[in-house]
Structure formats: C-alpha cells, structure tokens
Amino acid sequence: MATALRLDAHEAPPIGIRHEYKKYQKLEPRGFDEDLDIIDFQRGLTRSQDADVVQIGAVSAGRLAAACQSFHQAGKQHMPTAAGSNIPSRDIPIYQHGKLPGLHMLPSLLPPNTQLALLSRLLHRDLSNPKHKTNIHAHHQVVYCQAAPPSPASEAQDEPPRRNITSFFNRPPSSSEVFPPKDSTTHKPLRVSQFLQSKLRWMTLGGQYDWTMKEYPPEPPPPFPVDIANLLHSLFPDMKAQAAIVNLYSPGDTLSVHRDVSEECDRGLVSISLGCDCIFIVGLEEEKGGQLDSGETGRRPRSEAGSNSLLGEGTDERVDMLAIRLRSGDAVYMSGRSRFAWHGVPKIIPATCPGWMQEWPAQPQAEDGAGGVEAWRGWMASKRVNVNVRQMWE
C-alpha cells in the first residue's frame, strides 16, 4: 500500500516547522546572506553543513547534454529555443543531507538555454492550452486567443501541426480584453494584464489536482507535455511525469507548509526552480514514542548547526528540518522517506533573477509563437516559477 494513502492531506503541519516557516517569512532580504543555517551551495557550506551534506552521485555531463539537446530538438517545430548553446560540460553532483534521507539536491542542474526554453514552453504553449487549468478558472471564463490558420505552404511540406492558439503574452499590457466572471455578483472582470502580472498563481499539467478536495478527479487527465516528461525522465528515471503544478511567485508570495500525499504511489517528486531565489524549508517529524512518520523507530539526537531539530511547544514531536536557498536551474528530488516530508516556501528573495533571464519573454531572437511580446520585456525579473512534477500511479 502506498504511503500516501495512509497520510491525511488535510492534516496540519507540526508546530516546529510552522515556527521556522514564520521566522524566514519575516526575515529581511539581507538576513538570508547572514543566516548560516541556510544551505546555500553558491555561497558555500559551513563546516558543520559540509559534514552532514554528502555527495551520493552525479548526473554526468554527457547524460545531461543529451537530455537537453533532445528537449531543444523536440521544441523546434512549435516553440522556440533560447539563443546560445550552453551545452553542459561538467557533471552535476547530487547531494543529500544525513538528516533527511531521500532528499536529493542538484544545484545548477539545468543550463540557462534549457531554463529559457522550458519557461517558454510552460508559459507560451502550455498556459495557452485550455486543457491545463489555472487558479483563475475557478471564478472566471478564461478567453483564449485564436491564431491564424496554418498556411497552405506549411501543410504541403508536411510540417508538424501547430495548435491554433497564441500566447497570452501576445496581448499587450494595455489590452482592454477581460476574462468575464462566472458570477458577476461576487467577482469583477479580470484584465489580461492583471492575470499575467499578479493573479495567475498556478497551472496544472496532466493530472488536474483539486485544491479544495485535495485529490485528483476520477476522469482521465489531459496528456502531460511529452517533451517536458522526456526531459525529466532522462534526468530522474525512477519517476514518470504524470502531473505537475506550476507555481508562479512574485516577491511577497509564499507557499504554506504541506505534504504532497494525494498520489497513489511512492515514486519521487521533482521540483525545478526558474527565476528569483527562494527559501525552501523541508522537514520530517518524529512523533511521541520515537515513531517516525515513515514507520521507522528510534529517537535521534538533536543535530548540530546546519540542520535544525525543532521541538514543538506543548508536544513531544521533533522535526528534523532544513532551510535551502534555491536558485534558478536548481532541482530537488524528494524520494524515500523524504517523498512525503513537510515543505513550504516562506520567502521569495527579490532582485535575484539571473540577468540573462530578466528580459523574458522578450528575447534577442524572436521565437515562433512568441512574437509581439516586447511590451512584456522584463516580466520575469521579479518572478519565480517552480515546476513540481510527480507520478500519480504505478
């Protein structure tokens, strides 16, 4: 029986991790550089962190290059590829902390051009696909823009068919077009500029998760984007991409502490970061009597600096917890005991988007299907996009 089926998706997180979440939520941006409890691979590990964080493997440069090149090649017929080669030339180490077995950290996994291509396919192609629902669909009728039909010349050349819908970024911020509310007595019309600037918080791919019921609907899900699934499977072969939640953040946005327990299998969960840095907290609890949430037993000693063991007030629960600074291109793979760990994002760190990504969706070389986006130049400078992918069933 899958561990997820024994866990309650509505259960409140432990007090200890909630306290740590609030600490980082209130911390000023300069404090993140000074807090040595945060695991920050770019800054370098502290001596105690270096003792606890060990390399358990690597993604070879050849394997990464093949996966990225295949991803770019698959997109040539319908979506652009970012300028520049950025062919991986070094192995990417896979790290694990001794207190959270199964939590794999892969800093700088995706090269810049692959990050830009992934971002374009998610927010140009997939966002414009009516089958992929967003938080906006609950209360508004999302209006999709139809593109011109394919030319007879392209049909004669047997080019792969292209969906007849254009990117929302092809509509300028000044557009007067609105998404009408489903109930005008409780919601106002939503302008396209509002939709893209602040109101769009998430999009689902593949399995369309019900956030209210915290379950997947019984009907068959729409197909998961094949090129993204192949890219992830090449890098994380133990997991099949069947559902994803694409979260979009601006400075001030957060993701509350939770566990992903609605899937019917124990396969790992992949998280890819794009754009601004964030603080990611993750923890495993040890309940009264030494019974761990994974079914293991035995009380562990309080850890040294670099990994917090927090005792919840008024309880016997203990949480082994990490705070990790995630940057654009980083990946986290939650597997084993850590597959169902509590986790959340208490802080998006402003002004940390890489310079080569800040101008997106405008790019030096116009991409097929991404024209007319100049008015949105710099949209990504204040954003973080996270792609959280999981397998729903065996």
Secondary structure as GFF3:
##gff-version 3
##sequence-region A 1 394
A	DSSP	three_ten_helix	3	6	.	.	.	ID=ss1
A	DSSP	alpha_helix	15	26	.	.	.	ID=ss2
A	DSSP	alpha_helix	31	34	.	.	.	ID=ss3
A	DSSP	beta_strand	38	39	.	.	.	ID=ss4
A	DSSP	alpha_helix	47	52	.	.	.	ID=ss5
A	DSSP	beta_strand	53	59	.	.	.	ID=ss6
A	DSSP	alpha_helix	61	75	.	.	.	ID=ss7
A	DSSP	beta_strand	92	97	.	.	.	ID=ss8
A	DSSP	beta_strand	103	106	.	.	.	ID=ss9
A	DSSP	alpha_helix	112	120	.	.	.	ID=ss10
A	DSSP	pi_helix	121	126	.	.	.	ID=ss11
A	DSSP	three_ten_helix	135	138	.	.	.	ID=ss12
A	DSSP	alpha_helix	152	156	.	.	.	ID=ss13
A	DSSP	three_ten_helix	168	170	.	.	.	ID=ss14
A	DSSP	beta_strand	178	179	.	.	.	ID=ss15
A	DSSP	beta_strand	190	191	.	.	.	ID=ss16
A	DSSP	alpha_helix	192	194	.	.	.	ID=ss17
A	DSSP	pi_helix	195	199	.	.	.	ID=ss18
A	DSSP	beta_strand	202	206	.	.	.	ID=ss19
A	DSSP	alpha_helix	226	235	.	.	.	ID=ss20
A	DSSP	beta_strand	243	249	.	.	.	ID=ss21
A	DSSP	beta_strand	255	258	.	.	.	ID=ss22
A	DSSP	beta_strand	269	275	.	.	.	ID=ss23
A	DSSP	beta_strand	278	286	.	.	.	ID=ss24
A	DSSP	three_ten_helix	288	290	.	.	.	ID=ss25
A	DSSP	beta_strand	308	311	.	.	.	ID=ss26
A	DSSP	beta_strand	318	326	.	.	.	ID=ss27
A	DSSP	beta_strand	331	334	.	.	.	ID=ss28
A	DSSP	three_ten_helix	336	340	.	.	.	ID=ss29
A	DSSP	beta_strand	342	348	.	.	.	ID=ss30
A	DSSP	three_ten_helix	374	376	.	.	.	ID=ss31
A	DSSP	three_ten_helix	379	382	.	.	.	ID=ss32
A	DSSP	beta_strand	384	390	.	.	.	ID=ss33
###
